[in-house]
């Protein structure tokens, strides 16, 4: 089966159930959430444990931040 995910990446899993704009937003959010770095050791091996709680896989430091990104977007 050919998957149409060239433009929206992994957000293509939603297919026609969501509009293009929402898939673009989700795609951008997923890419940015993988760029989070640990404030203690500067490692990029950080995983989101819960909404606003992040944990470094390298030094096991826990820290708070935004729900989906390390720092919430300024509005």
Secondary structure, 3 states (H helix, E strand, C coil): CCCCCCCCHHHHHHHHHCCHHHHHHHHHHHHHHCCCCCCCCCCCCEEEEECCEEEECCCCCEEECCCCCCCCCCC
